[in-house]
């Protein structure tokens, strides 16, 4: 065979090998050991599955439909999934606090800053059970989304709601055993919001801060501060979104705490936390 023919055969063979070789990531995968391929594919599809589960657990209707599964065992088995850890974890911690309030016989209403579609008030109304008939559940929200962009949050986030929707959701859930709930529409620093809250209650036992932003949490804390004056029984502060950004909710609380303790004698005891929440009891000196 002539040299020229041999060269042509070699060139064709190289072309065939190149044409049959997968490109990009596929070529890289084929070079990996089989167990490494399995690990990478398992991780990829595992992440896809977890993302789908997180999206499902971010829906209020789905969360409420799964409430019968809210146990410590279920939480432990699924704590690697962010939304399950958040929703189930906070519910169980809320449960412990509501049970403590009932057991101690503390009177007082529940106030929530950041009601969105009503899930928080539904949780509390459910957890207080028969005892909820003695209390008011008050939700405060602009129902227009976040007022500013800050710490990764975007202005207008959570504006996919309305006071009518929140009211409808709460009434629907408690249609068999209605609870006394009130909704206040407005920004937390609005004088009209303060006036309405003052008109609704002079005795608050639990405050749920679900305001997302530091500035909104600060406004909510200022609104609650007068209820701490000349107080003897404890009050419970439950913070959502605590773990989202250190310069937002945690910073707002610590700054308020430093200022408030100069004029009001109390101690803040951390009771529990999840990745995104932290709950306190404020105990006052006699």
C-alpha positions in Angstrom: 0.0 0.0 0.0 1.3 3.4 -0.9 2.3 6.0 1.7 -0.3 8.4 0.4 -3.1 5.9 0.9 -1.9 5.1 4.5 -2.0 8.8 5.3 -5.5 9.1 3.9 -6.7 6.2 6.0 -5.2 7.6 9.2 -6.9 11.0 8.5 -10.3 9.4 8.0 -9.9 7.4 11.2 -9.2 10.5 13.2 -12.3 12.2 11.7 -14.4 9.3 12.7 -13.1 9.3 16.2 -13.7 13.0 16.5 -17.3 12.7 15.1 -18.2 10.0 17.6 -16.8 11.8 20.6 -19.5 13.6 22.8 -18.9 17.3 23.3 -18.6 19.3 26.5 -20.0 17.9 29.7 -20.8 14.5 28.1 -17.2 13.9 27.1 -16.1 14.9 30.7 -18.6 12.5 32.2 -17.4 9.6 30.0 -13.9 10.1 31.4 -15.1 9.8 35.0 -15.2 6.6 37.0 -18.7 5.0 37.0 -19.3 5.7 40.7 -18.4 9.3 40.2 -20.9 9.5 37.4 -23.5 8.1 39.8 -22.6 10.6 42.5 -22.8 13.6 40.2 -26.1 12.5 38.7 -27.6 11.7 42.1 -26.6 15.2 43.4 -28.0 16.9 40.3 -31.4 15.1 40.4 -31.4 15.4 44.2 -31.1 19.1 44.0 -33.8 19.2 41.3 -36.1 17.2 43.6 -35.4 19.4 46.6 -36.1 22.6 44.6 -39.4 21.2 43.5 -40.3 20.3 47.1 -39.3 23.8 48.3 -41.6 25.4 45.7 -44.4 23.2 46.9 -43.9 24.0 50.6 -43.8 27.7 49.8 -47.5 27.5 48.9 -49.8 28.3 51.8 -52.5 25.9 50.8 -50.1 23.0 50.6 -48.6 23.8 54.0 -52.0 23.8 55.6 -52.9 20.5 53.9 -49.8 18.9 55.4 -50.3 20.1 59.0 -51.2 16.6 60.2 -47.6 15.6 59.5 -46.0 18.4 61.6 -44.1 16.3 64.1 -40.5 16.3 65.4 -39.8 13.1 63.6 -41.0 14.5 60.3 -38.9 17.6 60.8 -35.8 15.6 61.6 -36.2 13.5 58.5 -36.7 16.5 56.2 -34.6 19.2 57.8 -32.3 19.3 54.8 -35.2 20.8 52.8 -35.3 24.5 53.5 -39.0 25.2 53.3 -40.0 22.2 55.4 -37.4 23.1 58.0 -38.9 26.6 58.1 -42.6 25.8 58.0 -42.7 22.7 60.2 -39.9 24.0 62.5 -41.6 27.3 63.3 -45.0 25.7 63.7 -43.6 23.3 66.3 -41.8 26.1 68.2 -45.0 28.2 68.0 -46.8 25.2 69.5 -44.5 25.0 72.5 -44.9 28.8 73.2 -48.7 28.7 72.8 -48.9 25.7 75.1 -46.8 27.6 77.7 -49.1 30.6 77.5 -52.1 28.4 78.0 -50.5 26.4 80.8 -49.5 29.6 82.7 -52.9 31.1 82.3 -51.6 34.3 80.6 -54.3 36.6 79.2 -53.6 38.7 76.1 -54.0 39.1 72.4 -51.8 38.1 69.5 -50.4 40.7 67.1 -48.7 40.0 63.8 -46.6 42.4 61.7 -46.6 41.1 58.2 -49.7 39.0 57.7 -49.4 38.5 53.9 -52.1 35.9 53.1 -53.0 35.0 56.7 -50.9 31.8 57.4 -49.4 33.1 60.6 -52.7 34.0 62.1 -54.1 30.7 61.0 -51.3 28.9 62.8 -51.9 30.8 66.0 -55.6 30.5 65.9 -55.2 26.8 65.4 -52.5 26.3 68.1 -54.5 28.2 70.8 -57.4 25.9 70.2 -60.4 26.5 72.5 -58.3 29.1 74.3 -58.4 31.2 71.1 -62.0 32.2 72.0 -60.6 34.4 74.8 -58.2 36.3 72.5 -58.0 38.6 69.5 -55.7 37.8 66.6 -54.6 41.1 65.0 -52.8 41.2 61.7 -51.0 44.3 60.4 -49.8 44.6 56.8 -49.6 47.2 54.1 -50.8 44.5 51.7 -48.6 46.3 49.1 -45.3 44.4 49.5 -42.0 45.5 51.0 -41.6 49.3 51.3 -38.0 49.4 50.1 -35.2 47.3 48.7 -32.6 46.2 51.3 -30.4 43.3 52.2 -31.3 41.2 49.2 -35.0 42.0 49.5 -36.7 43.8 46.6 -39.2 46.6 47.0 -42.7 45.3 46.3 -41.9 41.7 47.1 -45.0 39.9 48.7 -47.4 42.3 47.0 -49.3 39.3 45.6 -52.0 39.5 48.3 -54.7 41.8 49.6 -56.5 42.4 52.8 -59.6 40.7 51.2 -57.6 37.6 50.3 -56.1 37.3 53.8 -59.5 37.8 55.4 -61.1 35.2 53.1 -58.3 32.6 53.9 -58.7 33.0 57.6 -62.5 32.9 57.6 -62.4 29.8 55.4 -60.1 28.0 57.7 -62.1 28.8 60.8 -65.5 28.6 59.3 -66.6 25.9 61.8 -65.1 27.5 64.9 -64.6 31.2 64.1 -62.0 33.2 65.9 -62.0 36.9 66.7 -59.4 38.3 64.2 -58.9 41.9 63.0 -56.8 43.1 60.0 -55.2 46.6 59.9 -54.0 47.9 56.6 -51.1 50.3 56.6 -47.4 50.8 57.1 -46.1 50.1 60.6 -45.0 53.7 61.1 -48.4 55.2 60.1 -50.1 57.0 62.9 -53.4 55.5 61.9 -52.1 52.0 62.4 -51.0 52.9 65.9 -54.4 54.4 66.6 -56.3 51.3 65.3 -54.1 48.9 67.3 -54.5 50.9 70.4 -58.3 50.9 69.9 -58.3 47.1 69.5 -56.2 45.9 72.4 -54.5 47.1 75.6 -53.2 43.6 76.5 -50.7 41.8 74.2 -49.1 38.4 75.1 -47.5 37.5 71.8 -46.0 39.4 68.9 -45.1 37.7 65.6 -42.7 39.9 63.6 -42.8 38.7 60.0 -41.7 42.0 58.5 -38.6 40.8 56.6 -36.8 44.1 56.6 -34.8 45.7 59.4 -36.5 49.1 59.0 -40.0 47.5 59.1 -39.1 45.5 62.2 -37.8 48.6 63.9 -41.1 50.4 63.2 -43.0 47.4 64.6 -40.9 47.3 67.7 -41.5 51.0 68.3 -45.2 50.4 68.0 -45.1 47.6 70.6 -42.8 49.4 73.1 -45.6 51.3 74.9 -47.3 47.9 75.8 -44.1 47.0 77.8 -44.4 49.9 80.2 -45.4 49.0 83.8 -45.6 45.4 82.7 -45.3 42.4 85.0 -46.2 39.3 83.0 -44.0 38.2 80.2 -44.5 38.9 76.5 -43.3 36.7 73.6 -41.5 38.0 70.6 -41.4 35.7 67.6 -39.1 36.8 64.8 -39.5 35.4 61.3 -36.8 36.0 58.6 -34.2 36.2 61.4 -31.7 34.1 59.4 -32.1 35.8 56.1 -29.6 38.7 56.6 -27.8 39.7 59.8 -28.2 43.5 59.0 -31.9 43.2 58.8 -34.1 41.6 61.5 -31.4 40.7 64.0 -29.7 44.1 63.8 -33.1 45.8 64.3 -33.9 43.8 67.4 -30.5 44.2 69.0 -30.5 47.9 68.5 -34.0 48.2 70.0 -33.1 45.9 72.9 -30.1 48.1 73.8 -32.3 51.2 73.8 -35.4 49.7 75.5 -33.4 48.1 78.4 -32.2 51.6 79.5 -35.8 52.5 80.5 -37.6 49.2 80.9 -36.3 46.5 83.3 -36.6 43.2 81.5 -34.5 40.3 80.3 -34.8 38.7 76.8 -34.5 34.9 76.9 -34.0 33.0 73.7 -36.5 30.1 73.6 -35.9 28.4 70.2 -34.8 29.0 66.6 -34.7 27.5 63.2 -32.6 28.5 60.2 -34.8 31.5 59.6 -36.6 32.2 62.9 -35.8 33.1 66.5 -38.2 33.3 69.4 -37.8 35.1 72.7 -39.6 35.6 76.0 -39.3 38.9 77.7 -39.4 38.6 81.5 -40.0 41.8 83.5 -38.7 42.7 86.9 -41.4 43.1 89.6 
